[in-house]
Amino acid sequence: MDDVGTALYTLLAVTAVAALAPLLLGLLPKLRIPQVVLLLAGGIVVGPQVMAVASPQAIEPLADLGLGFVFLLAGYEIDQRLHRQDAGRRAALAWVVSLALGLGVVGLLTGMGVVRAFVPVALAMTTTALGTLVPILRENGMLHGRLGGYLLAGGAAGELLPILAIAVFLGVGSKFVALLSLAAVVVLAVLLSLAGRVLHLGGGRLDRIFEERQHETSQITLRFTVLLLVLLLAVTERFHLDAVLGAFVAGMVLRRWAGNSAPALEEKLDVAGHGFLIPIFFVYSGMTIDLQAIAAAPLRLLLFFGLMIAIRGLPALLVYIGVLSLRERIQTMLVSATALPLVVALVEIGMRNGTMLPENGAALVGAGVLTVLILPTVAVAIHRPAVPVAAPETPPVTPQEAAPQRDELPS
C-alpha cells in the first residue's frame, strides 16, 4: 500500500510540474527557454535532493515509456527520402567527423585520467536531441524549406547513428548477441513495413476498420501504436537501449503506414506523447540529476559543454559550405550540438556497469541541460524566416464583377 501511495504522490507532483511549465511560459512570454528545461528544473525541485516530495523509482516504468515516445515521435518526424538526398549524405558525413573527433578527444581525456567510461562519453559527444528539438523548431517555423531539410537530416543522423552504436557496443555484454539484437530490430522493421499491405487484403476490410475506428472512442490507430511501443519495450526490457532503437524505427515505420491519415495520427501521437508521457520522462530525468556531484566539479560541466559544441557542432560549419549560408550553418551547428535524452541514457549505462565516474555522469547531464537551455534559443533568435514571394498585382474589381451570381450565393 505504501508503494502505491508513493507512486500516486510522485505522479501528482510530476503532473503538477508538467501542467505548470507551459502555464509559466504563457504568463512570461519573454522567458524564451525550451519547455523541457522547466520540466528538468521542476524535477530537481520536487525530487529527493530539494523538496523530496517525489521518488524517481516510483515512476520509472512510465518514464521509460515516455523515453520510448520521445524516440518514436523523432522517427515519425523524419522524411526518409532525406537520407537519399544531399541533406542525408552531408548529415552522415558530419556525424562521422564528429565521431572521429569525439574518439580522439575523449581518448586523450582518458589518458589524462579525467574520463574512465571511454565509449559512453565519446558517443555522448556525437548525439543530437532531435525529439526535444522538433517541437521548438516547429513552433518557430524552422522546419520548412531548405534549412528545415538539413536540420531534420542532421538531427536524424545525430540520433539514429549513436543509437545504432549504443546497441552494438553498450546494449549487452556480448557483441555477437548485440549484433543479433540489432539484426532482429531491422527484421522487425521490415516485417512491420510489409504488414501495412495486410490492411489491403480481404477486399480492404481491415483498411476500412482502421479508417472507420481511428476517431472518437475507438482510437484504434493510437491504441495499436501504443501496443507496438509497449511490446518493443517489454521484449527488449533486458537491453534497454535496443528498445530505444526499436521505438525510433517504429516511428519511421508508422510514418509509412499512415499514408493519407498521417496528419490525424501525428496529432494523436502528440496528444499522448507531449500531453502525458514525455513530460514524465523529463521530470524524472531532473529528479535523477546529482546536484552535489556537479557542485563538487563545476569545471567538468563547462568542459563537457564546450566539447559538445566543438565535437558535434563545428563539423557543420565545414560540411554544409556551398549549400547553406553562414547564418544557416551556425544555426545547424547550434541545433546539432543540442543533446540530452541520449546523454541521460548513456550516463545511466555507464553508472549501471560501474565504468563512469559519478562526477562525470552528473557533469554530462548538466552539460546536456545547458545545450538544451542555450543553443536552440540562440538558433531561434538568429533565425530569419524566408520572405514570401509577393503575389502579382490584379486589376481592380468593379462592383458588378464583385457581386456573386445567383447560383453562387451561400446556402
Secondary structure, DSSP 8 states (H G I E B T S, - for coil): -HHHHHHHHHHHHHHHHHHHHHHHHHH-TT----HHHHHHHHHHHHSTTTT----GGGGHHHHHHHHHHHHHHHHHH--GGGGGSHHHHHHHHHHHHHHHHHHHHHHHHHHTTS-S-HHHHHHHTT---HHHHHHHHHHTT-SSHHHHHHHHHHHHHHHHHHHHHHHHHTSSS-HHHHHHHHHHHHHHHHHHHHHHHHTT-GGGHHHHHHHHTSSTTT-HHHHHHHHHHHHHHHHTTTSHHHHHHHHHHHHHHHHHHHGGGHHHHHHHHHHHIIIIIHHHHHHHHHHT--HHHHHH-HHHHHHHHHHHIIIIIHHHHHHTBTTB-HHHHHHHHHHHT---HHHHHHHHHHHHTT-S-HHHHHHHHHHHHHHHHHHHHHHHHT----------------HHHHS--GGGS--
